[in-house]
Amino acid sequence: MTSERDNADNTVPKDTIMEFDPAATGPTLTPVHQWDMTSQFPQLDTGSKDDANLGFEGVGYVPDSWLTANGWVDPLTGAAYNPANYPLHGSGLYFAGLEWDGTLHVYGLNSDGTFTTFGTIATGEASVMDVMFDAGTQRIIATCDNTCGETHTLTKVGASGTIVPDVTYTNPAVMPIDNLEGFALAPTAACVNGFREAVWSDDGVYGFGSGSSSYGHALYSGTFPC
């Protein structure tokens, strides 16, 4: 998961990627590893809590096998990506979405606490609130909330070996235009009659006869073609 602000001082950015043990017990979850990229985003460190809140909104794991099979060119070498060049990074890279400008930032997270930065990808979105790799569509999906009118941009490896936008979907018309900042698709193994579940999370439910005030959180469920 990611963080974007310092909880002790919400005017200070803190853009990190954290690894947790989902099997851990106790009242407090503590990161097993934490990688801090804050220094890469000086534009967020203005002393404003609003700017500090425009950092990492989500992160998605992308398997090395997909990157190599699709001919992704390593920006650091200019040649086909070879995972063996980065022996401590595991079996995939992590794509973090920056709310500030809608870009994806690609990292190899090393087991010794260091990280490798592979560059930036333009999604064509004004902001990114969530990132996921979907094996069913074989795409990296960047989600934007009401800032963009509720959209999901599917990205792929293009002919030149870079990751580029492929197609953008809008949310179902029956859904609200709210802070829908999380998105997940069920695996294709869960398909029923050609469809699988899609789930959105809303971190500030507005409207529904309650004016403009926020009164909580919600999950919305729908379907996506298999």
Secondary structure, DSSP 8 states (H G I E B T S, - for coil): -EEEEETTEEEEEEEEEEE--TT--SS----SEEEE-GGG-GGG-SS-HHHHTSSEEEEEEEEHHHHHHTT-B-TTTSSB--GGGSTTS-SEEEEEEETTTTEEEEEEE-TTS-EEEEEEEE-SSS---EEEEETTTTEEEEEE-GGGTSEEEEEEE-TTSSEEEEEEEE--TTS--S-EEEEEE--GGG-BTTEEEEEEEESS---TTSTT-----EEEEEEEE-
